[in-house]
C-alpha cells in the first residue's frame, strides 16, 4: 500500500492510494508450499483506488475494464476473448466485505459515512491460465489484470489502504495481517493463490518472506523481512502485449505435492532454499551467485510443471534473455519475466535488440521503495 503517492484532500476528504505491481525475484512458487520467496514492488506499473464520501455506498465501474456497452456482438466476443469476463468491481466489493467482517469479528468500530470507490490501473493485462496454484481444488480460472505482475491483488490492496484511512483504523489492523485480508477477498471470488504477492504489495520495496509451516500454523502468516532496495542490481522486465501461447494446460503439481511425490517435494524445497541463498547473495552483493539462482529457479519450475503448462511464449521470453547471457525467470506464474544482465549496458543493449526482434517489450525495472510509515515499521520491530 502506497503512502508516497497517496493523497487526502482535506476539503473533500478524498482518499487515494496506489499499490504497485509485484516481481517475484526468487523462490516462487514455493510460497504456497510452505517455502520462502524474495519479491519487490515494481514502480513501472500500479493500480490506484480512490475513495470519496457519498450519500450511498457506490462501487463505480471502470469505463474500460468493466465495459458493459459494446459496438457490436463481434466487439463483445473479441473483448471477452482478449480480456476475459471480469474487471475490478468484484474485487472492490470483495475487500469491502472482508474488511467489514474482520472489523466486526475483532470489535473494531467502523461506524461512519458511506463512500464511492473507483479504481484505475496501468498494469499490463493478459488472460493467462495460472499454474497449479489455481488448481488446488481441481479448478481452472482465466484471470484478467495480470501479466505475472499481480494486478488483481494490487487493486484489492489499494482499496484496503483507502478503507483503513477512511475509518481511521490503520493502527488496529497489523501490517502482517493485511496480506491475509487481501488474499481472503480474492478467495471470495474463487481465486486460489498464495500470500507472496499480497505481502509484497502491502509492505512495498524488497521483502524476504518465510512461509514455514510452523509460522503459518502458529501465527497465521509468515515471517516477513523488509530489505534495502539498494541491494538489488539493475534489472529488466520482459513482457508482451499480444500473447499467443501463455500456457493453458492444467498442471498437476499441487496434487502431486499433496500426494507426497518425492520429485515435486524435493524440487519445491530446493526452490525455497534458492530464496534463502538469494537473501545472502543480495546482502553480500554477490551478483554472480544471483545469476545462477535466478536461472536455477526457472529450470526447477520448468521441470516440475512442464513446457505445455508454462506455455511456448513464456519459455521463449526466458530463452531470448539467456541467449545473450542474461539471467531470466518468471515474475510470477508466467506472462512476464525479470532479467538480469551481469555484464552491464552492452549486454542490456543485446537484450533489447533480441527482444525487439522477437516482438517483446523490455523496460528497466523501477523498484518502488517500502510504503510503510514509521509507526508501521516500529510495530514490525515490536
Long-range contacts (C-beta under 8 A, 24 or more apart in sequence): 1-157, 1-158, 1-160, 1-161, 1-164, 1-178, 1-201, 1-202, 1-204, 1-371, 2-46, 2-158, 2-161, 2-204, 2-368, 2-371, 3-371, 3-372, 3-373, 4-369, 4-371, 6-161, 6-165, 8-165, 12-52, 12-53, 13-52, 13-53, 14-50, 14-51, 14-52, 15-50, 15-51, 15-52, 15-162, 15-165, 15-166, 16-48, 16-49, 16-50, 16-51, 16-162, 17-48, 17-49, 17-158, 17-159, 17-161, 17-162, 17-165, 18-46, 18-47, 18-48, 18-158, 19-46, 19-47, 19-49, 19-153, 19-154, 19-155, 19-156, 19-157, 19-158, 19-161, 19-201, 20-45, 20-46, 20-154, 20-201, 20-204, 20-368, 21-45, 21-46, 21-123, 21-149, 21-150, 21-151, 21-154, 22-149, 22-150, 22-153, 22-154, 22-196, 22-197, 22-200, 22-201, 22-331, 22-332, 23-149, 23-235, 23-237, 23-331, 23-332, 23-338, 23-365, 24-196, 24-197, 24-200, 24-330, 24-331, 24-332, 24-338, 25-232, 25-278, 25-294, 25-338, 26-274, 26-275, 26-278, 26-293, 26-294, 26-297, 27-196, 27-209, 27-271, 27-272, 27-274, 27-275, 27-278, 27-297, 28-196, 28-271, 28-297, 28-301, 28-330, 28-332, 28-333, 29-131, 29-132, 29-133, 29-194, 29-271, 29-301, 29-333, 30-211, 30-268, 30-269, 30-271, 30-272, 30-275, 31-194, 31-195, 31-196, 31-209, 31-211, 32-133, 32-136, 32-193, 32-194, 32-254, 33-257, 33-268, 33-272, 34-211, 34-212, 34-213, 34-216, 34-272, 35-211, 35-268, 35-269, 35-271, 35-272, 35-275, 36-208, 36-209, 36-210, 36-211, 36-212, 36-272, 36-273, 36-275, 36-276, 37-196, 37-208, 37-209, 37-211, 37-275, 38-206, 38-207, 38-208, 38-209, 38-227, 38-275, 38-278, 38-279, 38-282, 39-196, 39-197, 39-199, 39-200, 39-206, 39-207, 39-209, 40-200, 40-205, 40-206, 40-207, 40-229, 40-232, 40-367, 40-368, 41-200, 41-201, 41-204, 41-205, 41-367, 41-368, 41-371, 42-149, 42-237, 42-365, 42-366, 42-367, 42-368, 43-366, 43-367, 43-368, 44-237, 44-363, 44-365, 44-366, 45-121, 45-122, 45-123, 45-124, 45-149, 45-151, 46-121, 46-122, 46-123, 46-154, 46-158, 47-88, 47-119, 47-120, 47-121, 47-123, 47-145, 47-151, 47-154, 47-155, 47-157, 47-158, 48-119, 48-120, 48-121, 48-158, 49-92, 49-117, 49-118, 49-119, 49-155, 49-158, 49-159, 49-161, 49-162, 50-117, 50-118, 50-119, 50-120, 50-162, 51-115, 51-116, 51-117, 51-159, 51-162, 51-163, 51-165, 51-166, 52-115, 52-116, 52-118, 53-113, 53-114, 53-115, 53-116, 54-113, 54-114, 54-115, 54-116, 55-114, 56-114, 57-96, 57-114, 57-115, 57-116, 58-114, 58-115, 58-116, 58-117, 59-89, 59-92, 59-93, 59-96, 59-116, 59-117, 60-89, 60-116, 60-117, 60-118, 61-87, 61-89, 62-87, 62-88, 62-89, 62-118, 62-119, 62-120, 65-121, 65-144, 65-145, 82-127, 83-125, 83-127, 83-144, 84-127, 84-142, 84-143, 84-144, 85-142, 86-143, 86-144, 86-189, 87-144, 88-119, 88-121, 88-145, 88-152, 88-155, 90-189, 91-152, 91-155, 91-156, 91-159, 91-185, 91-186, 91-189, 92-117, 92-119, 92-155, 92-156, 92-159, 94-156, 94-185, 94-186, 94-188, 94-189, 95-156, 95-159, 95-160, 95-163, 95-181, 95-182, 95-185, 96-159, 96-163, 97-185, 97-188, 98-181, 98-184, 98-185, 98-188, 99-160, 99-163, 99-181, 102-173, 102-181, 103-167, 103-169, 106-172, 108-169, 108-172, 108-173, 110-167, 110-169, 112-166, 112-167, 115-166, 117-159, 117-162, 119-155, 119-158, 119-159, 121-145, 121-151, 121-154, 121-155, 123-147, 123-149, 123-151, 123-154, 124-149, 124-151, 124-239, 124-241, 124-336, 125-151, 126-239, 126-240, 126-241, 126-243, 126-246, 126-335, 127-243, 128-243, 128-246, 128-247, 128-248, 128-311, 128-333, 128-334, 128-335, 129-246, 129-247, 129-248, 129-249, 129-250, 130-193, 130-333, 130-334, 131-247, 131-251, 131-253, 131-305, 131-309, 131-310, 131-333, 131-334, 132-251, 132-252, 132-253, 132-254, 132-255, 132-257, 132-305, 133-192, 133-193, 133-194, 133-254, 133-333, 134-191, 134-192, 134-193, 135-192, 135-250, 135-251, 135-252, 135-253, 135-254, 135-255, 136-192, 136-254, 137-192, 138-255, 139-190, 139-192, 140-250, 141-190, 141-191, 141-192, 143-191, 146-332, 146-335, 147-239, 147-335, 147-336, 148-239, 148-330, 148-331, 148-332, 148-333, 148-334, 148-335, 148-336, 148-337, 149-239, 149-331, 149-332, 149-335, 149-336, 150-197, 150-200, 150-201, 150-332, 152-186, 152-191, 153-182, 153-183, 153-186, 153-193, 153-197, 153-198, 153-201, 154-201, 156-182, 156-185, 156-186, 156-198, 157-182, 157-198, 157-201, 157-202, 160-185, 170-376, 171-375, 174-379, 175-202, 175-203, 175-372, 175-376, 175-379, 175-380, 176-219, 176-221, 176-224, 176-380, 177-220, 177-221, 178-202, 179-221, 180-220, 180-221, 195-221, 195-222, 197-332, 199-224, 203-370, 203-371, 203-372, 204-368, 204-369, 204-370, 204-371, 204-372, 205-229, 205-367, 205-368, 205-369, 205-370, 205-371, 206-231, 206-232, 206-282, 206-367, 208-275, 208-279, 209-275, 224-380, 226-370, 226-372, 226-377, 226-380, 227-279, 227-282, 227-283, 229-367, 229-369, 229-370, 231-282, 231-283, 231-285, 232-282, 232-367, 233-285, 233-287, 233-290, 233-340, 233-342, 234-340, 234-341, 234-348, 234-364, 234-365, 235-338, 235-339, 235-340, 235-364, 235-365, 235-367, 236-326, 236-338, 236-339, 236-340, 236-341, 236-348, 236-351, 236-362, 236-363, 236-364, 236-365, 237-331, 237-336, 237-337, 237-338, 237-339, 237-362, 237-363, 237-364, 237-365, 238-317, 238-320, 238-321, 238-328, 238-336, 238-337, 238-338, 238-339, 238-355, 238-360, 238-361, 238-362, 239-317, 239-335, 239-336, 239-337, 239-360, 239-361, 240-313, 240-317, 240-359, 240-360, 240-361, 241-361, 242-359, 243-313, 243-335, 244-312, 244-313, 245-311, 245-312, 245-313, 246-311, 246-313, 246-314, 246-334, 246-335, 247-308, 247-309, 247-310, 247-311, 247-313, 247-314, 247-334, 248-311, 249-306, 249-308, 249-309, 250-309, 251-305, 251-306, 251-309, 253-304, 253-305, 263-304, 264-304, 267-300, 267-303, 267-304, 268-304, 270-296, 270-300, 271-297, 271-300, 271-301, 274-300, 287-340, 287-342, 288-342, 290-327, 290-340, 291-327, 291-340, 291-342, 292-327, 294-327, 294-328, 294-329, 294-338, 294-340, 295-322, 295-327, 295-328, 295-329, 297-329, 298-328, 298-329, 298-330, 301-329, 301-330, 310-334, 316-358, 317-358, 317-360, 320-351, 320-354, 320-355, 320-358, 320-360, 321-351, 321-354, 323-354, 324-350, 324-351, 324-354, 325-350, 326-351, 338-365
